[in-house]
Amino acid sequence: MTQTARPSVATATSDSSLPPRGALRLIFDPVFGTIFWGKLLSVGGVWVHSIVSAIVVYQATGSTLLVGLVSAGQVMPQLMLTPLSGKLADRGHAAAQILVGRLVCAIGSGALAIWFLLVDPGKGFLGAVPVLISSLILGVGFTIGGPALQSIIPSIVRPGELSIAMALNTAPLTAARVGGPALGAFVVVHMGPAAAFALAGALHLFFVAMMIVVRIPSPHVDLEGADMSVRASLRYVWRDRPLFILLMGITAVGFGVEPTVTLSPAIVDAIGEGPEFIGILLAVFGIGATGGLVFHGWIHRRASPATVATTGLALMTVGLAAPALVQTHAVLLIAFALTGLGFSSATSSIGTLVQERSPDAYRGRIMALWLVGFVAARPLAAALDGTLADHVSVDAALLATAAILAVCTYACRPSKIGAPRR
């Protein structure tokens, strides 16, 4: 009979004899703070790269579907290899994976910067090919380091800090949406794509430098007799039905957030605005998401994480449907803000619930499944959004995504995801 690995975490930050800290102390903690600020810089680089890729591909081809393929290129390596990366994280290689993963991301953006500096890509599909290749490289970087970044959080915080730590862990994903897209759009308009992609690569390198200076501890788990296969984690998730539904919930979040990138060039083009307004819309998304994180403590004192997660999915549904019904500047801004608020609420709450239900011995692999769920939805959403936008209308793409998200919201109602762990 397979034995369960026995966790033996021994880090200063996880000492149960010390009182829990608030958000301010956590983000300046030498260990957690390194992850927080480094992730903020790196995710900012991701969004600079993503929005500039969307702009240059749309300008070169005029195809929303090809813009969607750029996002899909970042996702495909993660779908195939992330579970194996989670398995490595469970074996104690998290810090090295984070470092190597960010180096690969820096290479992906930096190589594209050199390409645009030396070569005029021209118009048509061939002009988009280097961007698609770079997206694949970025996806490999995410694959190497993603599960490790998620799974180490419980091992570097104290008991009682997990909820606020998971909200802070989500903060770089959302706060970077405020500055990243606006910065990327500004740089590509005023300095060109080479400078924008070089900036994205530099932001990843800053995180690499921080990881070299500060030692990130890994949980020490007794692996003797443990089943370290990906299949074992899948069996565990299937038996824990609320955990299974939570992973479906984060998949819905990934599906619902993709139109804000894939469809934004077409949405902006339809109302007669230029690339700068794409950055404004995504910055407003980030402001809405940041607002959800600012009020995280207040919300969770009044509602359970399960209720907040379901509410977040419902807000995303409304935010996606509204622009299809009334397409004005004001409605677009409000809709993107609501989608951002729902995104941060759902992501942080679902993440907290998943971490609480995950045993230490399976945490890396379960968080790998969490990431696979989030990213697996993106190529599907990108393909659906791009196809409907190109062959029917942008409104049809938004309404189809909103309808799918509404079904997932009902499936992830509190009574289904808030059951106590057996």
Secondary structure, DSSP 8 states (H G I E B T S, - for coil): --B--EE----GGG-TTS----HHHHHTSTTHHHHHHHHHHHHHHHHHHHHHHHHHHHHHH--HHHHHHHHHHHHHHHHHHHHHHHHHHHTT-HHHHHHHHHHHHHHHHHHHHHHHHH----SSHHHHHHHHHHHHHHHHHHHHHHHHHHHTGGGGS-TT-HHHHHHHHHHHHHHHHHHHHHHHHHHHHHT-HHHHHHHHHHHHHHHHHHHHHS------EE-TTB--SHHHHHHHHHHSHHHHHHHHHHHHHHHHHTHHHHSHHHHHHHTT--HHHHHHHHHHHHHHHHHHHHTHHHHHTTS-HHHHHHHHHHHHHHHHHHHHH--SHHHHHHHHHHHHHHHHHHHHHHHHHHHHHS-GGGHHHHHHHHHHHHHHHHHHHHHHHHHHHHHT-HHHHHHHHHHHHHHHHHHT-HHHH-----
